[in-house]
Amino acid sequence: MTTNRKFTLAKRPDGEPKPDDFKLVEETLPELQDGQFLVRNHYISLDPAQRGWMDDRPSYMPPIPLGDAVRASAMGRVQASKNPDFPEGQWVMGLGAIEEYSVGQSGGFTFPVDVSVAPSPTNFLSVLGAVGMTAYFGLLDDGKPQEGETVLVSGAAGAVGSLVGQIAKIKGCRTVGIAGGADKCARLVSDYGYDAAIDYRGKDVAALEAAVREAAPNGVDIIFENVGGNILDAGLNNLNEKARIIICGLISEYNSKEPVGARNIWQLIVKQATMKGFLVRDYPPRFAEGAAAMGQWVAEGKIKFDEDIDVGIENAYDAFMKLFSGSNQGKMILDVSPAD
Amino acid sequence: MTTNRKFTLAKRPDGEPKPDDFKLVEETLPELQDGQFLVRNHYISLDPAQRGWMDDRPSYMPPIPLGDAVRASAMGRVQASKNPDFPEGQWVMGLGAIEEYSVGQSGGFTFPVDVSVAPSPTNFLSVLGAVGMTAYFGLLDDGKPQEGETVLVSGAAGAVGSLVGQIAKIKGCRTVGIAGGADKCARLVSDYGYDAAIDYRGKDVAALEAAVREAAPNGVDIIFENVGGNILDAGLNNLNEKARIIICGLISEYNSKEPVGARNIWQLIVKQATMKGFLVRDYPPRFAEGAAAMGQWVAEGKIKFDEDIDVGIENAYDAFMKLFSGSNQGKMILDVSPAD
């Protein structure tokens, strides 16, 4: 008999998630049926997108049902198995939940991973996983960066943004990153090679707009947007003609009851610009291509990435909220197997 | 000696243009120099875009200088000429101004037009002009309508919108038009072949959203946006995956000091949708192609278009403001040559 602990959604957050929106629930797992396998989860990916799944509104996935463990990408090892395709000891990953154990079966979202190809299994939740593939395909497919162009990235010190800046540099672009606080801005330049960094803190939209203009004197050809609100508006007022705006995330909006959106879409007409929403969901068939490229750049020292790994499922709430305060240092991951 | 009357910009409108933002100025035109020709303007195009040119903010054209006649597309005939390429009697059109006479020269924005190919010279300011080409290339190039898709058009009874709906029908789409008032909505169906009409008046954003959902039960694949604000937000919440949104105009915003923009751009991510600003400015090299297609559809009775022609330059302000009250019935044109 295995005791599982899971981080469940107790009620739908009203704005910013509160601790009592969630409940850590203990349960005894039933015996495995034929075809099933038991996964001991090790690493859970914490992502801004999860906030959207907690709401009861139209999205690209159904809302997380109340009482269910919070949906998450997870990585673990098969601990017991009645499925020959998933033998004991096999590392697996997939769309699971914030819980210590999960029961899987063939045809589900869980698939085997050869972790020997990467320095750490956690890399499959960061640079080689959805985060890395979002940066890679979002920038290259939708942004189509050309040498000499200027790329503006918000959330630039974040898991996706830090990679976007480095890929844009590899492609010969000038990169301007926006982040919160002097420390992060210093890291943008020293760690992620940004040509210029803008600290959004204490700046209203006019000041942000002026800061972007100064950091991007030739205008902005590509915006890779992770934040939204004033930051997006400031970027929109600095576009070059035929600019491409990739809306990857709008983290400033996820906890707000009244969305701000993009007030300066008039500039889309003026500059004949394109704004496109990006979801990595359709890209798994091309993950091999993206992971190969990212893996090579990592091996060559051209891409640096950071992982911020908190420990213990009892810390799930605090770890998740770091995404919104911006206090995480790299890809936010929760290790739910500290004793193993 | 020719006396010219011109409708000049006296000061920059603060929000909605007021009569005293403009001044009708009389001037005596100087003698023609070699290479110049005198155009007797007949028809002046009145367009929402002119409102944007009155502001002193970054746009795709410089602001209209204070004291200058308001920039406009114009159509007239050469009345006197010292340029063999523009003989007396030749019809010409181009980017001119709201004035009774203009002086042109080679290499300017004015070019000759063979008016015999259309029922009326005014058609070159409507179905065969920038308005028609905006509908044609905006919908077909950026919207890429496929048979069976649903196209949502705002400002659907307007000069551009009425054409967009009919082109979309020709391409086999379901068309839903949004307009203000029962009369216009009736015309959407009876005159422009829309499958469904939505009267935006008296509806808040939730009611608009519900109305779009009812009129587009299979979701919206293309939005052709001329209005913005609540109407755009209602459309955004009804998108299908990979939807295309063409931002052609945002007339609800042009007189507002605080832009609303698009609050529901979150849906761009959810639906992996694309929002693109459209300007017809780059399309003149393809106007022959577009005008040939539109001309053929008009001749075949597949496209109906309306022109709302007011008379006399002294009525320029009232005619222009009809665009914002929505009281015009078709393409707004000012005839500045009533006596000729």
Interface residues (C-beta under 8 A of the other chain):
Chain A: G52 P58 S59 Y60 G228 D233 N237 I247 C248 G249 L250 E253 E258 P259 V260 G261 A262 R263 N264 I265 W266 Q267 L268 I269 V270 K271 Q272 A273 T274 M275 K276 G277 F278 L279 D282
Chain B: G52 P58 S59 Y60 G228 D233 N237 I247 C248 G249 L250 E253 E258 P259 V260 G261 A262 R263 N264 I265 W266 Q267 L268 I269 V270 K271 Q272 A273 T274 M275 K276 G277 F278 L279 D282
